[in-house]
Amino acid sequence: MTNAKKSNIIYAAFLAILIPLLIIFIAFSKAASRQNFTLDYDIVFEIGSYNVKVTECTFDENEETITFIFKYKLKEEVVEPSNSEPVVDSVISNYEKSKEELAFSTESISKDETKVICTGVPKNIWYITVNLYSKDFDYTDPDTVDEFGDTIKGKTHEGKEHHYYLQIDTKDMNKADEESDSYADSSKSDSSEVGSSSTDPGSSSITSTTTVTSKKASVNTVKSSSETTIKPTSTAQKSAAESSANNGYTNVQTQTKQTSQTTQATIKTTSKAVTKAISKATTKATTKATTALTVKAVALSLKTGYAANNVTLKVGQSAKVEPVITPSSAASIGFIWSSSKNSVATVDGNGNIKAVSPGKAIIVVKTKTGSLTAACMVTVS
């Protein structure tokens, strides 16, 4: 191979390594240099008669969900509020110039605190926009009396709508910790050596050694009962050992019996530990299998077929909205429907909405357990 060919190969390899590194560097530099879009997150701000705060935002990339806590509380100095309680109207994911509305559900934590769960969140988003809605209460002018003494009913004025928004950058979101469950139990059995020795002074040295290994207890138990060795320490002591054969035999029997008892106790303890470990592993496996059969619903949303989940109807018209449970394989549950203003729109137990009079109303659906909630806006003209 010529030097020119070697140089070309080295140059090609250099480019093959350098180009991907440059692409990665540019991508990271772009991500690091972009501005932070967070606005009014984790601070208290006012919506009419209420103080509002959005906090504890968490992004779980694996589950493709974003959750945050929405809090609102009537101001201390306010006796009667002038506007409706603020609600989350919509959540928008933003990436560069692209936007996408996210499906979300709500879960009531307390009277003034709600958990919002957004699903189907793209992994490459930059920030989310949380749109809030509130409306001043309708009011009626006082009745008047004309020159003929007839009462003229005061005119009713519809309250003004208020739209607010805040932004949460992914840089300011908490990252969900990955939890891993281990269902494998390991039990370790240490090898133990039981040794005993009996020495008859001036005659012989009698040594009985038994080795018990818990991993091979069934084999070594048999060996341990028979591995008894009688070793005369010298020729001079041999005759003395023979003359005390009966005593030696008795000592060996005693040691063998003790060894056997120790071995049986060890096997019994090991057997008990193994049985306990198997029972524990079986219980965990059964619990895991049972849990897998019962899938718990984690989110509830409404499918309306209208943009931004704002159902638009004319007086007398009807529409049907459907509750959507996430995941879809979750066990079936019942729902409770309600309308914030039945004078504007009503809803029955199947999600059928009927427009009654001009105005706005919020349709709310809850699970019968009360753990999940979803809502949509109805505008009647």
C-alpha positions as a Python dict, from the first residue, in 0.01 Angstrom:
ca = {
    (1, 'M'): (0, 0, 0),
    (2, 'T'): (136, 339, -101),
    (3, 'N'): (172, 635, 129),
    (4, 'A'): (-101, 819, -67),
    (5, 'K'): (-354, 542, -2),
    (6, 'K'): (-263, 533, 366),
    (7, 'S'): (-310, 910, 386),
    (8, 'N'): (-654, 887, 217),
    (9, 'I'): (-769, 617, 462),
    (10, 'I'): (-649, 816, 762),
    (11, 'Y'): (-818, 1131, 627),
    (12, 'A'): (-1147, 946, 567),
    (13, 'A'): (-1139, 799, 917),
    (14, 'F'): (-1068, 1143, 1060),
    (15, 'L'): (-1369, 1292, 878),
    (16, 'A'): (-1592, 1001, 986),
    (17, 'I'): (-1514, 1083, 1348),
    (18, 'L'): (-1505, 1462, 1321),
    (19, 'I'): (-1835, 1520, 1137),
    (20, 'P'): (-2062, 1342, 1393),
    (21, 'L'): (-1879, 1522, 1674),
    (22, 'L'): (-1941, 1856, 1507),
    (23, 'I'): (-2312, 1776, 1460),
    (24, 'I'): (-2347, 1680, 1827),
    (25, 'F'): (-2156, 1992, 1935),
    (26, 'I'): (-2375, 2221, 1723),
    (27, 'A'): (-2693, 2058, 1853),
    (28, 'F'): (-2588, 2093, 2215),
    (29, 'S'): (-2469, 2449, 2158),
    (30, 'K'): (-2802, 2540, 2005),
    (31, 'A'): (-2993, 2383, 2293),
    (32, 'A'): (-2772, 2552, 2550),
    (33, 'S'): (-2788, 2895, 2386),
    (34, 'R'): (-3168, 2918, 2346),
    (35, 'Q'): (-3350, 3158, 2570),
    (36, 'N'): (-3545, 3050, 2879),
    (37, 'F'): (-3920, 3088, 2816),
    (38, 'T'): (-4041, 3054, 3175),
    (39, 'L'): (-4296, 3324, 3265),
    (40, 'D'): (-4493, 3362, 3590),
    (41, 'Y'): (-4412, 3005, 3699),
    (42, 'D'): (-4381, 2923, 4069),
    (43, 'I'): (-4486, 3275, 4171),
    (44, 'V'): (-4813, 3415, 4304),
    (45, 'F'): (-5014, 3640, 4068),
    (46, 'E'): (-5369, 3774, 4065),
    (47, 'I'): (-5672, 3673, 3860),
    (48, 'G'): (-5954, 3904, 3968),
    (49, 'S'): (-6050, 3816, 4324),
    (50, 'Y'): (-5812, 3519, 4343),
    (51, 'N'): (-5443, 3461, 4403),
    (52, 'V'): (-5306, 3196, 4168),
    (53, 'K'): (-4989, 2989, 4156),
    (54, 'V'): (-4861, 2707, 3932),
    (55, 'T'): (-4580, 2499, 4084),
    (56, 'E'): (-4415, 2154, 4112),
    (57, 'C'): (-4394, 2089, 3737),
    (58, 'T'): (-4244, 1749, 3648),
    (59, 'F'): (-4154, 1613, 3302),
    (60, 'D'): (-4147, 1234, 3260),
    (61, 'E'): (-3992, 1169, 2919),
    (62, 'N'): (-4041, 792, 2939),
    (63, 'E'): (-4414, 820, 3012),
    (64, 'E'): (-4444, 1131, 2789),
    (65, 'T'): (-4632, 1320, 3061),
    (66, 'I'): (-4603, 1658, 3230),
    (67, 'T'): (-4770, 1719, 3565),
    (68, 'F'): (-4801, 2037, 3767),
    (69, 'I'): (-4996, 2171, 4064),
    (70, 'F'): (-5250, 2450, 4004),
    (71, 'K'): (-5341, 2649, 4317),
    (72, 'Y'): (-5589, 2930, 4363),
    (73, 'K'): (-5724, 3099, 4675),
    (74, 'L'): (-5964, 3385, 4739),
    (75, 'K'): (-5783, 3696, 4856),
    (76, 'E'): (-5810, 3755, 5229),
    (77, 'E'): (-5954, 4102, 5187),
    (78, 'V'): (-6228, 3985, 4944),
    (79, 'V'): (-6569, 3912, 5098),
    (80, 'E'): (-6760, 3831, 4780),
    (81, 'P'): (-6567, 3739, 4464),
    (82, 'S'): (-6642, 3933, 4147),
    (83, 'N'): (-6532, 3657, 3907),
    (84, 'S'): (-6555, 3281, 3873),
    (85, 'E'): (-6288, 3048, 4010),
    (86, 'P'): (-5997, 3030, 3761),
    (87, 'V'): (-5956, 2706, 3566),
    (88, 'V'): (-5696, 2557, 3330),
    (89, 'D'): (-5845, 2612, 2985),
    (90, 'S'): (-5571, 2449, 2772),
    (91, 'V'): (-5205, 2345, 2770),
    (92, 'I'): (-4986, 2400, 2463),
    (93, 'S'): (-4648, 2238, 2395),
    (94, 'N'): (-4398, 2457, 2209),
    (95, 'Y'): (-4089, 2362, 2009),
    (96, 'E'): (-3921, 2636, 1805),
    (97, 'K'): (-4210, 2766, 1591),
    (98, 'S'): (-4432, 2458, 1616),
    (99, 'K'): (-4717, 2431, 1867),
    (100, 'E'): (-4943, 2145, 1969),
    (101, 'E'): (-5233, 2132, 2213),
    (102, 'L'): (-5193, 1866, 2479),
    (103, 'A'): (-5466, 1646, 2621),
    (104, 'F'): (-5490, 1690, 2996),
    (105, 'S'): (-5692, 1581, 3295),
    (106, 'T'): (-5723, 1713, 3649),
    (107, 'E'): (-5713, 1546, 3988),
    (108, 'S'): (-5846, 1729, 4292),
    (109, 'I'): (-5596, 1735, 4580),
    (110, 'S'): (-5781, 1978, 4808),
    (111, 'K'): (-6045, 2249, 4784),
    (112, 'D'): (-5806, 2504, 4631),
    (113, 'E'): (-5539, 2274, 4485),
    (114, 'T'): (-5555, 2065, 4167),
    (115, 'K'): (-5307, 1833, 3998),
    (116, 'V'): (-5298, 1864, 3618),
    (117, 'I'): (-5173, 1567, 3412),
    (118, 'C'): (-5077, 1631, 3046),
    (119, 'T'): (-5032, 1327, 2821),
    (120, 'G'): (-4874, 1267, 2480),
    (121, 'V'): (-4596, 1520, 2544),
    (122, 'P'): (-4326, 1532, 2271),
    (123, 'K'): (-3978, 1463, 2408),
    (124, 'N'): (-3818, 1753, 2220),
    (125, 'I'): (-4040, 2035, 2354),
    (126, 'W'): (-3888, 2358, 2477),
    (127, 'Y'): (-4169, 2482, 2700),
    (128, 'I'): (-4542, 2461, 2769),
    (129, 'T'): (-4799, 2741, 2777),
    (130, 'V'): (-5073, 2704, 3039),
    (131, 'N'): (-5386, 2902, 2946),
    (132, 'L'): (-5614, 3000, 3236),
    (133, 'Y'): (-5972, 3124, 3219),
    (134, 'S'): (-6204, 3320, 3446),
    (135, 'K'): (-6519, 3522, 3395),
    (136, 'D'): (-6681, 3809, 3580),
    (137, 'F'): (-7022, 3726, 3718),
    (138, 'D'): (-7326, 3842, 3525),
    (139, 'Y'): (-7505, 4135, 3681),
    (140, 'T'): (-7845, 4301, 3645),
    (141, 'D'): (-7932, 4668, 3664),
    (142, 'P'): (-8182, 4767, 3933),
    (143, 'D'): (-8547, 4770, 3837),
    (144, 'T'): (-8695, 5110, 3754),
    (145, 'V'): (-9049, 5255, 3749),
    (146, 'D'): (-9180, 5452, 3451),
    (147, 'E'): (-9412, 5751, 3455),
    (148, 'F'): (-9717, 5525, 3459),
    (149, 'G'): (-9598, 5341, 3766),
    (150, 'D'): (-9507, 5022, 3580),
    (151, 'T'): (-9192, 4832, 3688),
    (152, 'I'): (-8925, 4796, 3426),
    (153, 'K'): (-8692, 4505, 3481),
    (154, 'G'): (-8327, 4593, 3491),
    (155, 'K'): (-8110, 4485, 3203),
    (156, 'T'): (-7882, 4182, 3254),
    (157, 'H'): (-7521, 4224, 3152),
    (158, 'E'): (-7294, 3928, 3081),
    (159, 'G'): (-6970, 3925, 3275),
    (160, 'K'): (-6643, 3994, 3100),
    (161, 'E'): (-6417, 3698, 3013),
    (162, 'H'): (-6055, 3698, 3121),
    (163, 'H'): (-5777, 3490, 2967),
    (164, 'Y'): (-5436, 3454, 3132),
    (165, 'Y'): (-5134, 3248, 3047),
    (166, 'L'): (-4800, 3143, 3191),
    (167, 'Q'): (-4505, 2949, 3050),
    (168, 'I'): (-4284, 2675, 3195),
    (169, 'D'): (-3952, 2598, 3027),
    (170, 'T'): (-3826, 2238, 3036),
    (171, 'K'): (-3508, 2377, 3196),
    (172, 'D'): (-3716, 2462, 3503),
    (173, 'M'): (-3912, 2136, 3516),
    (174, 'N'): (-3823, 1852, 3749),
    (175, 'K'): (-3717, 1528, 3580),
    (176, 'A'): (-3904, 1217, 3689),
    (177, 'D'): (-3681, 964, 3866),
    (178, 'E'): (-3666, 619, 3711),
    (179, 'E'): (-3781, 357, 3954),
    (180, 'S'): (-3682, -4, 3907),
    (181, 'D'): (-3843, -292, 4094),
    (182, 'S'): (-3643, -606, 4158),
    (183, 'Y'): (-3827, -929, 4227),
    (184, 'A'): (-3521, -1156, 4249),
    (185, 'D'): (-3411, -1270, 4595),
    (186, 'S'): (-3068, -1411, 4651),
    (187, 'S'): (-2983, -1625, 4949),
    (188, 'K'): (-2620, -1695, 5033),
    (189, 'S'): (-2514, -1997, 5231),
    (190, 'D'): (-2165, -1985, 5374),
    (191, 'S'): (-1965, -2299, 5393),
    (192, 'S'): (-1896, -2407, 5747),
    (193, 'E'): (-1647, -2651, 5880),
    (194, 'V'): (-1719, -2843, 6196),
    (195, 'G'): (-1412, -3003, 6352),
    (196, 'S'): (-1360, -3194, 6673),
    (197, 'S'): (-1055, -3365, 6815),
    (198, 'S'): (-991, -3597, 7104),
    (199, 'T'): (-650, -3677, 7227),
    (200, 'D'): (-567, -3949, 7477),
    (201, 'P'): (-237, -3838, 7638),
    (202, 'G'): (42, -4083, 7583),
    (203, 'S'): (-151, -4311, 7353),
    (204, 'S'): (-281, -4173, 7029),
    (205, 'S'): (-418, -3861, 6861),
    (206, 'I'): (-773, -3915, 6734),
    (207, 'T'): (-905, -3650, 6497),
    (208, 'S'): (-1258, -3639, 6354),
    (209, 'T'): (-1319, -3379, 6083),
    (210, 'T'): (-1650, -3314, 5910),
    (211, 'T'): (-1696, -3062, 5628),
    (212, 'V'): (-2052, -2938, 5558),
    (213, 'T'): (-2121, -2720, 5256),
    (214, 'S'): (-2475, -2590, 5235),
    (215, 'K'): (-2475, -2579, 4856),
    (216, 'K'): (-2408, -2955, 4842),
    (217, 'A'): (-2564, -3058, 5172),
    (218, 'S'): (-2724, -3372, 5035),
    (219, 'V'): (-2386, -3517, 4931),
    (220, 'N'): (-2159, -3383, 5205),
    (221, 'T'): (-2400, -3485, 5480),
    (222, 'V'): (-2338, -3852, 5398),
    (223, 'K'): (-1966, -3792, 5376),
    (224, 'S'): (-1951, -3593, 5696),
    (225, 'S'): (-2086, -3881, 5903),
    (226, 'S'): (-1821, -4122, 5783),
    (227, 'E'): (-1509, -3906, 5741),
    (228, 'T'): (-1350, -4006, 6072),
    (229, 'T'): (-978, -4060, 6078),
    (230, 'I'): (-774, -4219, 6358),
    (231, 'K'): (-409, -4133, 6328),
    (232, 'P'): (-146, -4279, 6573),
    (233, 'T'): (108, -4008, 6639),
    (234, 'S'): (406, -4250, 6651),
    (235, 'T'): (507, -4619, 6647),
    (236, 'A'): (571, -4610, 7022),
    (237, 'Q'): (220, -4491, 7082),
    (238, 'K'): (62, -4749, 6849),
    (239, 'S'): (43, -5028, 7105),
    (240, 'A'): (-99, -4789, 7361),
    (241, 'A'): (-358, -4685, 7108),
    (242, 'E'): (-447, -5049, 7040),
    (243, 'S'): (-476, -5119, 7414),
    (244, 'S'): (-725, -4836, 7445),
    (245, 'A'): (-917, -4929, 7131),
    (246, 'N'): (-1246, -4952, 7315),
    (247, 'N'): (-1205, -4597, 7455),
    (248, 'G'): (-1101, -4471, 7114),
    (249, 'Y'): (-1398, -4635, 6951),
    (250, 'T'): (-1626, -4475, 7209),
    (251, 'N'): (-1471, -4131, 7142),
    (252, 'V'): (-1514, -4173, 6768),
    (253, 'Q'): (-1878, -4276, 6813),
    (254, 'T'): (-1944, -3975, 7035),
    (255, 'Q'): (-1778, -3737, 6786),
    (256, 'T'): (-1963, -3891, 6493),
    (257, 'K'): (-2294, -3855, 6677),
    (258, 'Q'): (-2221, -3489, 6757),
    (259, 'T'): (-2117, -3426, 6398),
    (260, 'S'): (-2436, -3588, 6269),
    (261, 'Q'): (-2648, -3374, 6501),
    (262, 'T'): (-2466, -3058, 6389),
    (263, 'T'): (-2511, -3154, 6023),
    (264, 'Q'): (-2882, -3222, 6069),
    (265, 'A'): (-2927, -2886, 6242),
    (266, 'T'): (-2742, -2712, 5957),
    (267, 'I'): (-2953, -2887, 5692),
    (268, 'K'): (-3271, -2802, 5883),
    (269, 'T'): (-3173, -2433, 5905),
    (270, 'T'): (-3072, -2422, 5537),
    (271, 'S'): (-3395, -2594, 5432),
    (272, 'K'): (-3598, -2345, 5635),
    (273, 'A'): (-3415, -2048, 5478),
    (274, 'V'): (-3462, -2184, 5124),
    (275, 'T'): (-3833, -2251, 5187),
    (276, 'K'): (-3877, -1898, 5322),
    (277, 'A'): (-3696, -1747, 5021),
    (278, 'I'): (-3908, -1951, 4775),
    (279, 'S'): (-4227, -1852, 4958),
    (280, 'K'): (-4129, -1485, 4952),
    (281, 'A'): (-4042, -1493, 4580),
    (282, 'T'): (-4372, -1673, 4503),
    (283, 'T'): (-4571, -1414, 4700),
    (284, 'K'): (-4403, -1126, 4514),
    (285, 'A'): (-4459, -1290, 4176),
    (286, 'T'): (-4826, -1351, 4260),
    (287, 'T'): (-4871, -991, 4377),
    (288, 'K'): (-4704, -860, 4062),
    (289, 'A'): (-4923, -1079, 3840),
    (290, 'T'): (-5238, -969, 4024),
    (291, 'T'): (-5140, -603, 3995),
    (292, 'A'): (-5072, -644, 3624),
    (293, 'L'): (-5425, -780, 3573),
    (294, 'T'): (-5582, -470, 3732),
    (295, 'V'): (-5464, -164, 3538),
    (296, 'K'): (-5526, 163, 3723),
    (297, 'A'): (-5645, 473, 3538),
    (298, 'V'): (-5394, 760, 3572),
    (299, 'A'): (-5557, 1033, 3363),
    (300, 'L'): (-5900, 1146, 3242),
    (301, 'S'): (-5973, 1380, 2952),
    (302, 'L'): (-6271, 1481, 2738),
    (303, 'K'): (-6305, 1417, 2366),
    (304, 'T'): (-6526, 1693, 2226),
    (305, 'G'): (-6439, 1725, 1858),
    (306, 'Y'): (-6414, 2104, 1900),
    (307, 'A'): (-6102, 2321, 1882),
    (308, 'A'): (-5938, 2382, 2220),
    (309, 'N'): (-6214, 2169, 2377),
    (310, 'N'): (-6449, 2469, 2352),
    (311, 'V'): (-6790, 2331, 2255),
    (312, 'T'): (-6974, 2599, 2054),
    (313, 'L'): (-7353, 2564, 2027),
    (314, 'K'): (-7660, 2768, 1950),
    (315, 'V'): (-7964, 2772, 2177),
    (316, 'G'): (-8150, 2443, 2140),
    (317, 'Q'): (-7857, 2252, 1989),
    (318, 'S'): (-7701, 1945, 2147),
    (319, 'A'): (-7359, 1782, 2146),
    (320, 'K'): (-7206, 1473, 2300),
    (321, 'V'): (-6865, 1459, 2470),
    (322, 'E'): (-6685, 1140, 2566),
    (323, 'P'): (-6457, 1072, 2862),
    (324, 'V'): (-6120, 919, 2768),
    (325, 'I'): (-5930, 714, 3026),
    (326, 'T'): (-5549, 676, 3013),
    (327, 'P'): (-5430, 407, 2970),
    (328, 'S'): (-5706, 265, 2753),
    (329, 'S'): (-5660, -77, 2912),
    (330, 'A'): (-5760, 55, 3256),
    (331, 'A'): (-6047, -111, 3439),
    (332, 'S'): (-6388, 41, 3359),
    (333, 'I'): (-6512, 302, 3604),
    (334, 'G'): (-6827, 510, 3641),
    (335, 'F'): (-6857, 884, 3583),
    (336, 'I'): (-7045, 1176, 3739),
    (337, 'W'): (-7137, 1471, 3515),
    (338, 'S'): (-7223, 1829, 3614),
    (339, 'S'): (-7259, 2178, 3466),
    (340, 'S'): (-7135, 2495, 3633),
    (341, 'K'): (-7439, 2682, 3499),
    (342, 'N'): (-7750, 2480, 3412),
    (343, 'S'): (-7921, 2798, 3294),
    (344, 'V'): (-7673, 2806, 3004),
    (345, 'A'): (-7612, 2437, 2931),
    (346, 'T'): (-7713, 2107, 3087),
    (347, 'V'): (-7550, 1764, 3070),
    (348, 'D'): (-7693, 1419, 3139),
    (349, 'G'): (-7527, 1105, 3273),
    (350, 'N'): (-7402, 1003, 2926),
    (351, 'G'): (-7223, 1327, 2839),
    (352, 'N'): (-7503, 1473, 2622),
    (353, 'I'): (-7492, 1853, 2639),
    (354, 'K'): (-7794, 2072, 2558),
    (355, 'A'): (-7769, 2446, 2500),
    (356, 'V'): (-8032, 2639, 2702),
    (357, 'S'): (-7948, 3011, 2680),
    (358, 'P'): (-7662, 3235, 2563),
    (359, 'G'): (-7357, 3234, 2784),
    (360, 'K'): (-7072, 3013, 2896),
    (361, 'A'): (-7068, 2707, 3119),
    (362, 'I'): (-6808, 2455, 3227),
    (363, 'I'): (-6894, 2086, 3191),
    (364, 'V'): (-6717, 1870, 3448),
    (365, 'V'): (-6684, 1491, 3455),
    (366, 'K'): (-6549, 1303, 3756),
    (367, 'T'): (-6483, 940, 3826),
    (368, 'K'): (-6715, 796, 4089),
    (369, 'T'): (-6415, 758, 4318),
    (370, 'G'): (-6348, 1130, 4276),
    (371, 'S'): (-5979, 1073, 4203),
    (372, 'L'): (-5983, 1198, 3841),
    (373, 'T'): (-6154, 1504, 3688),
    (374, 'A'): (-6176, 1656, 3340),
    (375, 'A'): (-6360, 1962, 3208),
    (376, 'C'): (-6447, 2149, 2890),
    (377, 'M'): (-6596, 2489, 2808),
    (378, 'V'): (-6940, 2530, 2643),
    (379, 'T'): (-7021, 2857, 2465),
    (380, 'V'): (-7387, 2909, 2373),
    (381, 'S'): (-7490, 3184, 2132),
}
